Amino acid sequence: MRNAARKVYIALIFIFLYAPIVTLMVLSFNASKTRAKWGGFTLKWYSSLFQNRDIMEALVNTLLIAVISSLAATVIGTIACVAMSGMKRRTRSVLLGVTNIPMLNADIVTGISLMLLFISFGFRFGFGTILLSHITFNIPYVILSVMPRMKQLNPSTYEAALDLGASHMTAFFKVIFPDLLPGILSGFLMAFTMSLDDFIITHFTKGAGVDTLSTKIYTEVKKGIKPEMYALSTIIFVTVLLLLILVNTAPGGKNDNKDNKEQ
Amino acid sequence: MSKELVYLENISKSFDGQMVLDELNLKIHENEFVTLLGPSGCGKTTTLRILGGFTSPDTGRVFFDGQDITNLSPNKRQLNTVFQKYALFTHMTIAENIAFGLKIKKKSKSYINDKIKYALKLVNLEGYENRMPDSLSGGQQQRIAIARAIVNEPKLLLLDEPLGALDLKLRQEMQYELIRMKNELGITFVYVTHDQEEALTMSDTIVVMNQGYIQQIGSPEAIYNEPENAFVADFIGDSNIIPAIMIEDRLVNILDTRFACVDTGFGHNKPVDVVIRPEDVELVEPSEGTIQGVVTHLIFKGVHYEMEVMANGFEWLVHSTTMFPVGKQVGLRVDPFNIQIMNKPESEDEEATAIDI
């Protein structure tokens, strides 16, 4: 009895959580234009979506920004972690706290403050400003996922590498980097996901004429909801879902390394 | 004595205003097994790290083979270190770990392979080339760490409490292994430990340290039998340390009783400390003893009985294979040769206490 109740309860939670998305996904395959009735299965919204030049342009922008910003944030964040691990404990915890704040900060505040910053320094709004703001809000996520790996490191391994004659650079790339890699990878994927689905910050820092998928959907929806948007949202959801699954399995990446070695 | 390999000259080091080493001077000779022994915080690990190049001294110089290496970075020094927590590279196989130093020195592939085989044979782990460090036990990992260090043919091997994480049985086994390896390789070992038994078993020379000062340097026998001060006597093994008066050469007054001894040159009626090892106190019939007392505690320790005997207001620690029950009247006798006279601690400990403040 109790077991059955448990299962029903879990099922209810999942229905609540995922019913809206499932509805959206189902509607994206609905041949009828109205939401009220099922007109048969179709992929036409998907094909018209891919023929829409504006949307494709937004897609390219989104992917470019996501890749570049998460790469940049990964490099900056990892270097920051290396530096912080060499600091005294108190300085380090203060700095870690400071880097955590932007994650907790409301997106709208981050967005507006970045916008004001760009205005006061005379930046021209466009692709560049979106990229800069995405790098900014992505760095904390990288630090969040690299720092725990950094703390797990045996500090002697670096010294051992030096002791065996390695230069500081060699010691870092041969000994420290492979141990950090799982954290760096999951940090990169997390940053990529965050960049991919950001709307608010992008909205405030983009110029006229530049759009990412999320801002494009927003403008399209204002004109009236078209079924293409269901298809687009479904694609975004599935992409983010896949990335999240990747992120969650990445910490087990240690085994992958071993497998690669044996090949 | 063989050639001098390392000379630490007037080394001082403090961390955050706390003095860790104070004008330390130490010479290490070729092919010597030197142990730095002392309680935690005595500066022994700092000394080792200064030798390895991981910490630089505030003042003083480090000479290696006659060259000043004080400011030389660790990767340029002709020595290798075995770290406390093994510090193996977990993403590399055992063979890759051992080859690490040789690859950096750009040795040929066949040379590296020969060296890996040789090193694994030396540490009794043949056939482990393709294993990962995680799949090895603590003792095995430690042996790999040693193998990784010695393939580089250092002149000097530094070992930082390498057996600290192992259980007793394994530790004793590894002690013999280390002595065997050292004799086979003919290189100098500098070994850091807080375990006095380990130090006594393995070393040619023991350097007893406390609060940044060297308390005594000597062979294990000298350190054990002739401790120079109460700290050394207390740290190395169990002992009875009793304040006494040196009446004249070869005669000492311990607890209002005259004992014959063999030490000379302390002067007349001079306050001293006397060290008597518990196994050197003989328990006999009251009439035959130099002083008399009553057994107050008795513990069976396996090899011997440990007893405490109250005599003239001092609780004597006695190790004996004969058992005397609690409450029994006994006589105590000490062979003159086994009474070790020490000067009362003067400058050294005054300095040592000054740091505490």
HADDOCK unambig.tbl for C-alpha pairs under 7 A between the chains (distance, minus, plus):
assign (segid A and resid 154 and name CA) (segid B and resid 87 and name CA) 6.60 0.50 0.50
assign (segid A and resid 156 and name CA) (segid B and resid 83 and name CA) 6.89 0.50 0.50
assign (segid A and resid 156 and name CA) (segid B and resid 87 and name CA) 5.47 0.50 0.50
assign (segid A and resid 157 and name CA) (segid B and resid 87 and name CA) 4.63 0.50 0.50
assign (segid A and resid 157 and name CA) (segid B and resid 88 and name CA) 6.50 0.50 0.50
assign (segid A and resid 157 and name CA) (segid B and resid 89 and name CA) 6.62 0.50 0.50
assign (segid A and resid 160 and name CA) (segid B and resid 87 and name CA) 6.60 0.50 0.50
assign (segid A and resid 162 and name CA) (segid B and resid 74 and name CA) 5.97 0.50 0.50
assign (segid A and resid 162 and name CA) (segid B and resid 75 and name CA) 4.88 0.50 0.50
assign (segid A and resid 163 and name CA) (segid B and resid 74 and name CA) 5.45 0.50 0.50
assign (segid A and resid 163 and name CA) (segid B and resid 75 and name CA) 5.19 0.50 0.50
assign (segid A and resid 163 and name CA) (segid B and resid 80 and name CA) 5.84 0.50 0.50
assign (segid A and resid 163 and name CA) (segid B and resid 81 and name CA) 6.61 0.50 0.50
assign (segid A and resid 164 and name CA) (segid B and resid 75 and name CA) 6.34 0.50 0.50
assign (segid A and resid 164 and name CA) (segid B and resid 80 and name CA) 6.63 0.50 0.50
assign (segid A and resid 164 and name CA) (segid B and resid 101 and name CA) 4.69 0.50 0.50
assign (segid A and resid 165 and name CA) (segid B and resid 75 and name CA) 3.94 0.50 0.50
assign (segid A and resid 165 and name CA) (segid B and resid 76 and name CA) 6.37 0.50 0.50
assign (segid A and resid 165 and name CA) (segid B and resid 101 and name CA) 6.03 0.50 0.50
assign (segid A and resid 165 and name CA) (segid B and resid 104 and name CA) 6.68 0.50 0.50
assign (segid A and resid 166 and name CA) (segid B and resid 75 and name CA) 5.88 0.50 0.50
assign (segid A and resid 166 and name CA) (segid B and resid 104 and name CA) 6.42 0.50 0.50
assign (segid A and resid 167 and name CA) (segid B and resid 75 and name CA) 6.60 0.50 0.50
assign (segid A and resid 175 and name CA) (segid B and resid 89 and name CA) 6.51 0.50 0.50
